[in-house]
């Protein structure tokens, strides 16, 4: 249970017992990253169900659905998204961009990026209907499985930091295998239950993952914890967006 506790302690705000973060205990922590996605998906489904039972407005419901992942994770991924927005918007040299990622100050582009993201996410979730949920909610598992695979498979931009610690201490073969199984299971479930919307959601996740790979290598020379958060946020916006468009386009055709 210790690797599970470490994963939840690091990537969520859910209270966990205190454990020793030793090299041995951290070897398999990334295996449990997708489990946090299951918790978020369950909370999202419960929120959607309760809002329907209480006849709450669409905007109220969509804002709650946007806030739930941030509240459960403590905003750790949004923090990475904002830092990356500052770094990318600087158009500086690679080393300077890496410095910006480590800077604790929040720049104008980070704030603008966060505002645009939250508005876009609220707009997308306001279009989500109950029959789309099975094409969207597994995305919280897919995004984390992909992120974990990148951590143990791709080059780190720095030889320090939390992401490097997790990557360096992980049992890469076991972690990669477990995450690949989680990814495959979530993708099959999404497509099987979500139909064309599910296929569009999986395709969107794959495209964002490809962009993440190319961007991180070109702009930063590898990945960091902030870049991983940036990917996760983009992926979790692209998945419902693709599902909504797939359903709407299918309805028109």
N, C-alpha and C positions, 0 to 999 in steps of 0.2 A: 504493500500500500504506500510505501514511502515515495516512490517516483510519482504516483498519482497525486499525493499531497503536495509535492514540490511543484508539479505542473499547475495545480490550482492556485497555490500560493503565489506563483510568479505571474500567471496570466489571468487571474481573476481576483475579485475582491471578496469572494466567498470565504468566510473564516475557516481556517485550517489549523490543526494541531501543530505545534512546533516540532520540527524534525531536523536532523543533521544534514546539511547540504554538502555531503561528502562526494568525492569523485565517484565512488561506487553507487551511491544513491541517485546520482544525476545521469547515469548511463542510459536509463530507459525513460527518463521524464518526458521526453518529446513524444514518446509513444502515446501518451495520454492527452496531448494537446487537442485532438479532435473531440475528446469527451466534453471539454468545455463548450464546444460547438453544439453538442447534443443538449446540454443544459440551457443554452441560449435559445435553441430552437423550441424546446419545450416551453420556456417562458413566453416566447413570442406567440406560440399557438394558444396558450392559456389566455394571454392578453387579448388576442383576436376574438376568442370565444366569449370571454367575459364582456368585452365591449359590445359584441352583438347581442348578448342576453340583456344588457342594460340599455340597449338602444342609444349608445353614445355616438356622437358625430364622427364622420369619416376623418376630419382633420385631427380631432382629439386622439382618435385611435392611431393614426399614422405617426403622430409625434411620439406617442408612447412606444410604438414599435421601433422608432429610430433611437429612442433613449435607452431601451432595455439592454442592448449589447454594450453600450457605453457604461451603464451603471454596473453591469455584471463584471466587466473587465477592468473597471476603474479608469477607463480612457487610455490605457497603455498603448493601444494601437493607434488611436487618434493622435496621441502625442507624437508618435513616429510619423504619421501622415503630415502633421503640421511642420515638423522639423524638416521633412523631405521637401515640402513645398517651398520653404525658405531656401533650402540648398539649391534646388533646381532653378528657382527664380533668380538666383544670384548670377547665373551664367558665368561663374568664376572657374578657375582652374580646379582640377580634381582635388588637390590637397586642401584648397580653400573650402570646397564643398563639404569635405569630410570634417573640417573644423566647425562649419556651420551646424552640422548634424549634432555635434557635441555641445554646442553653445546652449546654455540654459535660457537665454533671452528669447522672447517670442517676437518675430518680425511681422511686418505688415502683410506679407504674402501668406504667412501661416494663418493669420486671423481671417484674411479674405478666403483662403482655401477652405478653412473649416466652415465658415458661414455658407459658402457655395455648396459644400458637400452636404451639410445638414438640410439645407433647403431642397436640394436635389433629391436626397433620400426621402424626405417627407413627401415630396411630390410623387415620387415613384410608389411609395407605400400607400398613398391615398388611392391609387389605381388598382391595388391588389385586392382580389376577391377570394372568397374561401376556397374555390376550386383551383386556385393557383398555388395554395400554400404548400402542397406536396412537391411542387416544382421549385420552390424557393427555400423552404426551411432547411433542407439538407445542405444548402450552400454554406451554412455555418460550419459544417463538418468538412466539406470540400475545400474551403478556403484555408482551414487550419491544416488539413492533410497536405495540401500543396505547399504551404508555408514551411511546414516541418521537413518535407522532402528537400526543399531548397536549402534549408539550414544545414542538413547533413550531407548534401551533395555538391553544393556550389562553393566557390571560393569566397572567403571572408575578406572584406576590404581592409580590416584591421586585425592585428594580432592581439587584441584585447577587447574588452567589452563583454556584456552579458551574452550576446549571441555567439561570440567566439567561444565563451566558456561552455555553453550548452553544446555547441558543435564539436568542440575539441574533446569533451568528456563523454560524448554519446557513443554507444555501441552502434556504429553507423549501419552495419548490415541488418541488424535486428530492427532498429528504428525505421530504416527505409522500407523494410519488408512490411512491418506492421502498418505504417502510414499508407503504403501502396494498396494494401488490402482494404483499409478504411476508405481510401479514395475510390477504389473500384466499386465497393459496396454502395457507397453514397451516390455515385454516378449512375449505377444500374438502377437503384431505387428511384432516383430523380427522373430518369428517362422512362422507366417502366410505369411509374405512377403519374408523372406529369405530362407524358406525351410530348407533343411538339414544344410546349413551354419548357418542359424539363430538358429536352435536347438543346434548346436555345440557351438555357441557363448553364448547362455543362460546357457548351461551346464558348460562351462568354467567359467563363472561368478559365478555360484553356487559353484564350486569346490574351487575357490580362496576365496570366502566368508567363506567356511568351514575351509580352511587353516588359514585364518585371525582369526577366532574364536579360534581355537586350539592353534595357535602360541601366540596370545596375552595373553591368560590365562596362558599358560605354562611358557612363557618367561618373562612376565611383570606383571602378576596378574590382567590384565584388559586392557582397551584400553586408548589411549591418542590421542591428535590431530595429533602427528607425525605418530602414527601407522595407523590412519585413512587415512592420505596422502599416506602412504606406500601401503595400500590396494587399494586405488583408482588407483594408478599408475600401480600396478600389474594387476588389473582387466581390465584396459584399454589397456594393452598389450596382455593379454590372449584372449580377445574377438576377435580382428582381426586375431590373430594367429590361433585360433580355426576355424574361418570361412574360412580362406585361406586353411588350411589343409583339411577341410571337402570338399571344392570344388575340390581341387587337387586330393584327394583320390577318390572322386566320379567320377572324369573324368577318372582316371586310371581303376577303376572297371567297 
